[in-house]
Amino acid sequence: MTEEELDAAGALAVDEDQDELMEDLSLEERQERLKKARWNVFLYLGVAAIFFFFALFPMPFSADLDEFSKTAEKDVGLVWGLPLAGEDLFDVPMRLTVTASNPPTEPSINIAVYVVEQKDCTDYSLSDKMVEAKEGESHAYQYQEGTERVLPEGTYDFEFNIDPGHYCLVAYYIDAEGEIIDTGDIGMGVEGKLYPNQFFGGILGFACISLSAFAFVGAQRHGAAMRKILEGEAESTEAKVLSEASQARIMAGPTGAPPSSGPGGPPEGPADGEAGEPPESIDNEAPPSPAPATPPEAAEPSAAPSDEATYEPAENGYFFRKMPDGTYDQTVYVQNADGGYEAYQG
């Protein structure tokens, strides 16, 4: 046999052993296992809900505009996640809400936001990476500009998807030429949210839902087996009662006369005016001679059984045969002309 055939045979043997084990369980053991399976369903669902909440729970941070540099800077810190470089489905979402509490008075202004992967946010190399982010050549250095007109106390949303790492955030006002506006009394606030647990919490949550589904299937299996056992016990009890009632009816014999389906009297004669004279050809012929009577001794023997059963009369000329042990035969008998008894042919 090949390895695949051996594996299939082994799996079949395991399934048969499991089925035999399920059949050998008592009703109390099945009830206990059904209770545990139901508890497992709710337990895994509860754990899955916790993991999903953990995956959707954000890590908040905030940044305010610095009066000296006229920029809002924030050392976001370490962002963990699945270490896959480049833009993919496993990036960590970052949501930013920038509030223009006191924007500049220039006629054309906008908001610029940088998210740069760097461990030291005070290093001078940050400015070079910001230039690279503006060019959009690296997924580790990202840049976005607002698309709406900046108004006092207006709020503007930005969304980034970043790889795991240590990040720095920089936001400021820019003019129509893209240069930073660092004059005047201006104000800005940044509120951010990170979701680094989205992947891990989601995977664990789906795993718990799968375990809950398996527990639900097991609970359904135990429940079906219990219903089968209970229905089998009810059926055997009912069959026992019906069997005892049927035996009691047979021992008691017939309770009344059989149905009067046979002839109820002599045949009716011809109605008045309907009986005509026989044809003339019949009147001219001599009547046939009567056949000689057969002596009783030559008659055929009656169909009465040869045992010692007795026949008890019922109504309308019918008889029941009573056996020597006191029981009654369910066949209805009639008495023929010879005094014997034969089964009634309805």
N, C-alpha and C positions, 0 to 999 in steps of 0.2 A: 504494500500500500504506500501511496505517496504521503508526503507530509501534510498536504491539504486535506486528504481523506482522513488521516489520523486526527487532525485538528477538528474536523467536522464530526467524526465519531465521538471524540472526547467531549465536545460541546453538547452533542445529543445525549450522551450519558449523564452529563451534569444536569441538563434540563430534566431528564427522566427522574434522576435522584431527587431533584428539587420538587418535582410534582408528587413523587411518592411521599416525601417528607411533609408536603402540604396536606396530602390525604390522611396521613397518620395523625395530624394534629387534632386534639379534642376541641370541643366547642369553647371551653374556657380559655384554652391557649389561643385560639383564633380571636376571641374577643380581646384578649390582652394585646395581641399583635396589631389588631385593627386600631385599638386605642393609641398605641405607640406610633403607628403610621400616620394617623390623623394629627397627632402632636408634631410629628416631623414636618408635615405639610405647613402648618402654621409657623413652626420655628424657622424653617428656611425662608418662608415669605417675609417674616419679620427681619431676619438678618439681611435679606436682599434689599428691603426698604432702607435699612441703615446704611448699607454700602452705596445705594443710589443717592441718598441724602449727602453722604460724605463726598461723592463724586461731584455733586452740584453745589456743594457749599464753597463759596469763594474765599480767597485770602485777600482782604482789602489792604490798601495803602493809600497815602495821600501826599501831595506836594504843593507848596506855596511858592509864589514868585519871590525871588531874592531881590532886595532893593538895590544891591550893588551891581549884580550882573544882569538884572532885568530878565532872568530866566527862572523857570520852575524846574528844579533838578531833584532827582530822587534815586538813591541807591536801592534798587528793588531787591537785591540780594539773590540768593541761589534759588533758581526755579528748577524743580526736579520733574522728571518724566521719563518717557522711553527714549533712550539715547540714539535717535536716528537723525542723521544730518539731512538738511534740506526740507523743503516744503512737502508735507505729507499729512495723512489723517491723524497722526499721533502728536501733532504740535499742540502746545499748551495755549489755550485762548487767553488773551489779555483784553479787557474792556476798560476804556478810559472815558471819563466825562470831564471836559474842560469847561470851567465857568469863567466867563469874561466879566469879572466883578467891576473892573475899571479899565476899559480898553483905551488905547491911544486915540487922539482926536484927528489923526490923519484921515484924509478922504478915502483911501483904499488900504485896508489892513486885512490880515489873515492870521491864522494860527498854524504854526509848524510844530510837529511832534517827532522826536527821535527816540527809538528804542535800540540801544547798542549793547552788544554782548562784550562786557569788560569787567574784570574783577575790581579794579581801582577806578572809581568814578571821578577822582581828582587828578588823574594822570593827564598830561598834556596831549597824549596820543588820542584822547577822546575826540578832539576837534577833527583830527584826520579821519577817524572812523565815521564821524558825522558827515563829512564830505562824501565818503564812499557810500554811506547810506542814502544820501540824496541822489547819487547816481544810480542806485538800485541794482547793484551788481552782486550783492551778497545777501543771503537769507539771515545771516547773523546780525546785520546792520540794516535796520528798516526805518523808513521815513514816510510821513503822511502830512498832507496839508488839508485844512478845512475847505469844504465846498460851499459853505453858506456864508452869508454876510454877517460879520461880527457886530453884535449889538450889545449895549450895556446890560449886564446881568443875564446875558444869553448863555445857554448851555449847548455844547457841541460834543458829539460822540465819535470816538475813534476805536477801531478794533484791529488787533494784531494777533498773529499766530506765530509763536516763537518756539525754538528748540530748547531743550533743557540747558541751563547754564546760568552764569552770573550776569545780570543785566543792569544797565543804567538808563534812566529816563530823563529827557530834556525837552522842555516845551517853552515857546516864547512867541511874541507877536512879530510879524514880518510885514514889510511894506509891499508896494506893487512890484518892486524889483527883486523881492525875495530876501532882502537884507533885514537884520534884526533891528527892532525899534527899541532903543535903550534910553530914550529921553522922556521927560515928563513924569507925572505921577500916575503910574499904571498899576493894575492889580490883576491877578489871575490865580485860580485854584484848580487843582487836578485831583480827581478821585478815581482810583483804579481798583480793578478786581482781577485776580488771577485764579485759574482753575487747574492747578497741577495734578489734582487727584481724579480728574475726569476719566482717564484711561483705566487706572488701576481699580478705582471703585466700580466703574461700569463692568469690567471683566468679572470681578468677584460677585457683583450683583447678578449678572446673567448666570454665573455658575450656581449660585444659590437658587435661582429660579429653576434651573434644570434639575437640581436635587429635589426641589419641592415637587416638580412634575413626576419624578420617579417615585417619590413617596406617595403621591396621589394615586398613581397606577397601582402601587402595592396595596393601598387602602381599599381601592375598588376591588381588587382581587380577593382580599380577605372578606370584604363585605359580601361579594357574590358567593363565596364558599359558605359563609354563614347562612345566607338565605337559602342556599341549596340544602344545607343540613336541616334547617328548621322546616322547610317545605317537605322534605323527605319524611321527617318525623310526623308531621301532620297528616301526610298521605297514608302512612302505615297505620296510624290510629284509625283513620276513617275507613280504610279497607278492612281492618279488624272488626269494626262495629258492623259494617255491611255484611261481612261473612257470617258473623254470629246471628244476625237477623235472618239471613237467608236459610241457615241451617234450622233455625227455630220454625220457620214457615214450612219447610219440607217435613219436619217431624210432626207438625200439627195436621198435615193433610189438607184436602180441599175444604174450603169454608162454605161452599154453596153449590148450586146446580150449575152445570156447564151452560154456556150460552145456547139459546134455542135457535140454532142455525139450521136444524134439520126440518123435515116436513112436519107441519102442525096438524094434519088431518087428512082425510081421504081426498082424492082429487075431485074437483068440481065437475058435475055433469054438464051436458050441453045446455045452453040457455034456451029459453022458450022461443020457439019459432026458428031455431037454428038447426035442430036435429032433423034431417030429411030422411026419407025412406032410402034404404040401400038400393043400389042399382039392380035392374031386372036381371042382369046376368048372374048376380049373386043369388037372387031368389030361386032361379031355376036350377042352380047347382045343389047337389046334396051336401048337407052339412058335414064337415070333417068329423071322423070318429074320434072320440076323446082318447087321449093317451092313457095307457094303464098307469095306475098310481104306483109309485115306487114305494115299496115297503120301508118302514122306518129303519129296519136293520141294514138296508142297502144304501142308505143315505151316507153322504160323506161325513166323516167325523167333524165335530165342531172345532172351532179355533181356540177353545179354552186351553189355557196353559196346563201343563201336566204337574205343576207344583201344587201345594196345598193352600194356595191363596184363595181368599173368599171375596165375593162380589157384593158390595153394598149398594142398594138402589138409591138413586137420586130422583129428582123431579124430571117429568117429561120422558120417562122411559129410559133414562141413562143409568149407567152403573159405574162405580169406581172399584178398582181391584185393590184389596188390602193385603199386603204382604205378611208372611208369618212373623216378621219382626215388628209389626205394628205400623210400618210406614205405608204410604199410599203411592201407587203408580200414577204418574201424571197423565197417562193415556185414558181417554174416555171410551167405554165399551157399551155395546147394545146387545140385546138378546135376540138371537135368530129364532126361526120357526122350530128348530129342533131342540130348543131349550139351552143351547150352548151360548157362549159369549164371544163376540168378536169385536175388534177395534173399530170404533166409529170412523167412517170416512166422510169428512165434512165436504 
